[in-house]
Amino acid sequence: MLSANKEQRLFSRMQLNTIVILATTSERIQGTCINLSSEGVLMRVESGRCEPGQEWQLVLPSASDQVPPLMAMARVLRVEQSEEGDLVALYLDDVH
């Protein structure tokens, strides 16, 4: 049994505060990545830009020219409104 202080997730999350880009062939959104795990991302974007079920190409730029950006297909799981913009939870697939 996990203690009350331990996060009860299969994959731990890395706290970030960095730019992340969502794109389709016709649209591009830039937001802020709040946290990242091996299967998902939580990010903040401008209100009204994402809806559950949407599919995006996700790009998390690298801080170094020596390391390529993280790229993945991402599906919007949920969108929560906040004063600073929408919090968008994405499932990552085909990560490379």
C-alpha positions in Angstrom: 0.0 0.0 0.0 1.3 3.5 -0.9 1.6 6.1 1.8 -0.6 9.2 1.6 2.4 11.3 0.5 3.3 9.2 -2.5 1.8 10.0 -5.9 -0.3 7.0 -7.0 0.6 7.0 -10.7 2.3 4.4 -12.8 4.7 7.0 -14.3 6.4 9.8 -12.3 6.0 13.3 -13.7 8.8 15.8 -14.3 7.9 19.4 -13.5 8.8 21.7 -16.3 8.2 25.3 -17.3 9.1 25.4 -21.0 7.6 26.1 -24.4 5.7 23.3 -26.1 4.1 23.4 -29.6 1.0 21.7 -30.9 0.5 21.6 -34.6 -1.7 20.2 -37.4 -1.4 20.8 -41.1 -3.6 23.9 -40.7 -3.0 25.2 -37.1 -0.2 25.8 -34.6 -0.5 26.5 -30.9 2.3 27.5 -28.5 1.8 26.8 -24.8 3.7 26.1 -21.6 4.5 22.6 -20.6 3.8 22.2 -16.8 4.7 18.6 -16.4 5.8 15.6 -18.5 5.7 11.8 -18.0 6.5 8.9 -20.3 2.8 8.8 -21.4 1.5 12.4 -21.1 1.9 16.1 -20.9 0.0 18.8 -18.9 0.3 22.1 -20.6 -1.3 25.6 -20.4 -2.6 27.2 -23.6 -4.7 30.1 -24.7 -8.4 29.5 -23.8 -10.6 27.8 -26.3 -7.8 26.3 -28.5 -8.1 22.6 -27.6 -11.0 20.2 -27.2 -11.0 16.6 -25.9 -10.4 14.0 -28.6 -8.3 16.3 -30.9 -5.1 14.9 -32.3 -1.9 17.0 -32.5 1.7 16.7 -33.4 3.6 17.8 -30.2 7.0 19.3 -30.3 9.0 20.0 -27.1 12.0 22.0 -28.2 15.4 21.1 -26.8 17.5 23.5 -24.7 20.6 22.3 -26.5 21.6 22.0 -30.2 23.2 18.7 -29.3 19.8 17.1 -28.3 16.9 16.8 -30.8 13.5 18.0 -29.8 10.9 15.6 -28.3 8.3 14.8 -30.9 5.1 12.8 -30.5 1.5 12.4 -31.6 -0.7 13.7 -28.8 -4.4 13.3 -28.1 -6.3 15.7 -25.9 -7.8 13.8 -22.9 -9.2 16.8 -21.0 -9.4 20.6 -20.9 -9.8 22.5 -17.7 -10.4 26.3 -17.7 -8.4 28.6 -15.5 -7.8 32.3 -15.2 -4.4 32.0 -16.9 -5.7 29.9 -19.9 -6.8 26.3 -20.4 -5.0 23.4 -18.7 -4.7 20.6 -21.3 -3.9 17.0 -20.5 -2.5 15.1 -23.5 -1.8 11.4 -24.0 1.4 10.8 -26.0 1.8 8.2 -28.6 4.5 7.5 -31.2 7.2 9.4 -29.1 10.5 10.0 -30.9 
